[in-house]
Amino acid sequence: VIQKKMHKLDAMMMTNVRTAAINADCILIVIDVCKVPEKVDDVMEGGTSNVKEKPPMLLVLNKKDLIKPGEISKRIEWYEKLV
């Protein structure tokens, strides 16, 4: 999910991403591990909240080489609680 000030085109594309999540077989979420962890539903901004059966989610932690090794396990644990 694009985390920056949105222009009209950005907003439209993200609306399409969230709409597509409803019909997805699987959702791939790539997260910058250097940033403060967020709830996955907050990142998706409710893209799957109206779906009875949520599709499986694959969480990819990007830029793990930029944080301390001990922090990786903390981030994984945090996301496991919130997915």
Buried (B, 14 or more C-beta within 10 A) or exposed (E): BEEEEEEEEEEEEBEEBBEEBEEBEEBEBEBEBBEEBBEBBEBBEEBBEEEEEBBEBEBEBEEBEEBEEEEBEEBBEBBEEEB
